[in-house]
Amino acid sequence: MNFIENALGYKHQWWRYLLNLVLCVIFANILALVGFIACMICGISMNDMISIVNSQNGYYVLTTFALMTLAFYLSFKCTHRGKLSLLIKGDKPFSFKSFAIVFGIVAAILAVITAVEMVIQGNYHFALQAKDLPLLLILVPLVALQTLFEEMVFRAYIPQGLSLFIKNKWGCVVVAAFLFAALHAINQPVVEGGFLFFIPYFVIGLVLGFIALLDNGIEKVWAIHFANNLIAMFFITDTKPELTGIPTLFKFNGIDAPNYWDIISTSIVFIAIFACMYKLYKWNTTAIKQ
């Protein structure tokens, strides 16, 4: 059975999807409340916590995603009564070795591309201070959970749910990619640059969705997404609002404005990653029955 068809392995009546959304929000708010209480016990004032929330500090945003990952797990178990593994793998167990290999390859490629861009533009300065190193390392588990949440939802849960109504698996991936891009419509490039900057997020959603479908799970797409976000945050945060407060290795000296090269370069890089993965793992599109 293909990964997309895993919805048949858990309770999948249409109303369960609505209930799961409601429960996920409820659990997330309960977990957030527990977090606020824990912060108060640790001596953090309410004014300080409100200030952090209002500033949309990058660590706050990432911690929110971490809480959403746990909330989604709880709501999924309560609503669909299925194993979370059904949202991660198809007919094979999760391979940490395969995950690590893909992560290493993609991280290396993206690091080189970023370094080349920095050399060409020549408008960066080294910004990391020794006191910031622990904060930078905290990013690793937070980004891992953030990307896991997005992959489980947009490469597994939504396509699997759609497959109950849309019989074409590729169509399910396309719809999920559009929803993935819509989630990122509030990001700086789209807000400041306009609709065209929606395209890279859609391309990324398509590429990751196709890989998940061909590879029969989200093992590799999670590794790719994790590597992409981690390299972006480790190297350059610029002035992106969603990354406020996150230390980084380098910072951009100019004005961080969206440009059309970002659309082209991001799309090309992810299409190239797809081509490399397709060739490396010898996937067969004809094996995916319509």
N, C-alpha and C positions, 0 to 999 in steps of 0.2 A: 504494500500500500504506500502511495506517495505521501510525503510530509503534509501536503495541503489537505489531504483527506483525513488527517488525524482528528478532525472535528467529530468524526463518527465514533471516536474512542472515548468521548465524554458526553455528558448530557448536553444537547445542543438545540433545545427548543428556542424559538426566536426571543421569547420573553426573558430568557436567562441572560441574554446579552445586555438587555436594558437593566436588568437587576444587577448584573455584574458592575456596570458603570456606576450605578447609585452606591452600591456597597464599597466600591473602590474609593469613591470620594469620601464616604463616611469613615472608612478605616484610615485613610490618609489624614483626615482631620483629627481623629482620635490619637494617632501616632504623633501628629504635630503638637497636640495638647500635652501629651506625655513629655515631649521634648522641651516644651516651654516650662513645664513644671520642674523638669530636671535642671534646666538652666537657672531657674529661680533658686533652687536648692543649692546650686553651686555658687550663688552670689551674684549672678548677672541680673541687673535691674530691668524692669519692664520697659523703661525708656530706651535702654540700649538695644533690647530685642526688637522693639518697634522701629528703631533707627536702621537696624540691619535689614529688616523686612522691606522698609520703604526704599532703601538704597539699592535693592536687588543685587546685593553682594553675590559674587560668583559662587562662593562656597555655600551660601544660602540656597541658591538655585540648584546646585548639584546635590545638596543634602535633601532638598525637596524631591528630586528625582529618586534618590535612594529610598526615601520613605514611600514614594509611589510604587517602587519595585516590590517592597514588602506588602503594601496595601493591595496591590494587584494579585500577588500570590494568595493572600488570605481570601480576597473576594472570589478568585477563580476556584479555589478549593470549596468554598461555601456554595457557590452558584452552580458550577458545572460538575462538581464532584469527580474531577479527573486528575490524573498525574501531571505535574508541571512539565515532566519530560516530554509530553506530547506537544508542547510548544517549543521544544528545543531540538529534538532529533526525530528522524523517521524510523527506519528499521535498524539503525546501528547506535550503539552507546556513544555518548559524548567523548571525544578524544582531546585531552589536554595537549597532547603532543602536536596534533594537527592544528589546534588553536594557536599554540605558541609559534609554530612554523609560519603560518599565515600572518600572524601579528608581526613577527620579526621582519618578514619580507616587505610587507606594506609600510611598516614604520620606517624601515631603512630607505625605501623609495621616496616616501614623503619627506623625510628629513633631508635627503639630498636635494630634492626639488626646492624645498624651502630655503636651503642654504644657497643654492644657485640664484634664486630670486633675490635674496638679501645682498649677494655680491653684486648683482647687476644693478639693483637700485641704490645700494650703498648708502642708505639713509637710516641705519640702525645703530644702536649702541648696546653693549653688554649691560644688563640691568640686575642680574641676580646677586643678592647679598647673602652672606653665610647664614644670617638669622632667618632667612626666608626658605632655606632648604627643607626643613621639616614640613612647612606649609605646602611646598611644591610636591613632596612625596605623598601627602595626604590626598592629592588629586588622583592618584592611581586607583585606589578602591572606589572613590566617588565617581570617577569617569567610567569605571568598569560597570558599576550598577546603573548609571545613567544610560549607557549604551545598551546594556542588557534589557532594560525596561523598554526602550524604543524598539529593539529588535524583536522581543517577544510579542509586542503589541502590533507593530506594523509589518513584520515579515512572517508572523505566525498566526496570532489570534485573529486579526482582521481578515487576512486572506482565507484562513480556514473557515471562518464564519461566512464569508462571502461565497465560498465554494458550495454552500448548501443551497444557494439561490442562483449563482452564476456558474454554469457547468464548465466554462472555459477557464482553466487554471491561469493561463497567461493574463486573461482579463481581470482576474482577482488581484494579480500582482500590480497591474496598471492602476486599478482603483486605489489600492493600498498605498501606492507610490504618490498618488495625487493627495491623499489624506496626510501622508508623511510630510509632503512639501507644504501643505496648508498649515500644519503645526508650526513650521518654521517661518511662516509669513510675518511673524512679529519680530523676527531677527533684524538687526541693523541694516544689512544690505537690501532687503526687500522693502523695509519701511522708508529708507532714504533713496534707494535707487529705482524703485518702481517694480512693475509686474515682471519685467524681463529677468530680474534677479531671483525670481521664483524658480526659473528653469534649472539651475544647478541642483537644487534640492530635489526636484522631480527626477532628474537624471540619476542622482545618487539613490533615490528610492527605487527606481527601476532596476539599476544595476544590482543593488543588494537583494531586491526581490527575486530577480532572475537567478542569482547565485543560490539563494536559499532554496528555490524550487528545483534547480538542477542538482544541487548537492544533497537534497533531501534533509534539510535542517538549517538551523541558524548558527551553527558552530563557526563557520568561516566568515559569515557576514558580521557576526559579533566581533570577531578578531579584527576585521577590516575597519569597522566603525570605531572600535576602541582605539586602534592605532591612529586613525585620522584625527579624532578629537584630542587624544593625548598629545600628539605631536603639535597640533595647532595651539594648545594651551601651554605646553612646555616651551615652545620657541617664541611665539609672539602673541600677546593678548591685545596689543594696540589699545584702542579706546572703546572697544565694544562694550556696551552697557551690561550685557549678560555675563561679562567676564571681569567686572569691577572687583578689585581687591585681590585678584589672583596674581601671585608673583610669577615671573617668567624669566627665561634666559636672556632674551633680547626684547627691546621695545623699538617701535617705529618712531622716528623723529618728526615726521611730517604729519599732515592731516590724513586721517584714515577714512577716506571717502570711497564708496563702492565704485568700481570701474568695470567696463565691459570685458576687459581681459579676464577678470575673475570668473565670469560666466563661461567663457571659452576654455580657460585652463582647467577649471575644476571639472567640467564635463569631460574633457579629453583625458584627464588623469584617471577618472573612475571608469571610463569606457576602456582605457588601456589595462586597468587592473582586471576588469572583467575578461578581456581577451586573454591575458596571461593566465588567469585562473582556469578559463575554459580550456586552454591548450595544455596546461600543466596536469589537470585532473581528468582530461579526456571525457568530458561530459557529453551525453548524447541527448539532443533535444527531442529526437523521435521517440525516446523512451517515455516521455511525458505524454500520456494519453490525454486527448482533449475531452 
